[in-house]
Amino acid sequence: MLLALCMAGCAITPPSQPAPREASSEIRAGGKLFAQHCASCHGVNATGGTRAPSLHTPAVEAMPDKALVQFLTDGNLPKGMPSWSRLTEERRWQLVFYLKSLKAI
């Protein structure tokens, strides 16, 4: 009986992992957030605007996801990038998923 209980404990699945970066619902949510908060500076398709550069770059592709979330959190006011810390962490991650779905041109 004790062995059966021990074996049952081994069969318990670990807590679910976050959805993979490519999860389409997260990318769509990030795209909506981008349209609301970022497109006015970075352009509707993130290809750059009059006030901010294109986000279709190798630098954005290469930046680790956590570093990009931190950049969104902190911003870079001297260069005109506001902090998006007022967005929940989940929403900042959705923005990262969207940005990482863009291809460099």
WOWOZI-V483494 format. One record per pair of residues at least 12 apart in sequence whose C-alpha atoms are under 8 Angstrom apart, sorted by the first residue. I is the first residue (numbers start at 1). J is the second residue. D is the distance in whole Angstrom. If there is no record, write none. Layout:
i: [I;I]
j: [J;J]
d: [D;D]
//
This chain:
i: [21;22;22;26;26;26;27;27;27;27;27;28;29;29;29;30;30;30;30;30;30;30;30;31;31;33;33;33;34;42;42;52;55;55;55;56;56;56;56;57;57;57;58;60;60;61;61;61;61;65;68;69;69;69;71;72;72;72;73;73]
j: [97;97;101;94;97;98;94;95;97;98;101;98;94;95;98;91;93;94;95;96;97;98;99;95;98;91;94;95;95;54;55;80;99;102;104;102;103;104;105;103;104;105;104;99;100;100;102;103;104;96;96;92;93;96;83;84;85;92;85;92]
d: [6;7;7;5;7;7;6;7;5;5;7;7;6;8;8;7;8;4;4;7;7;5;8;7;6;8;8;7;7;6;7;8;7;8;8;6;6;4;6;7;4;6;6;8;7;6;8;8;7;7;7;6;6;7;8;5;7;7;4;8]
//
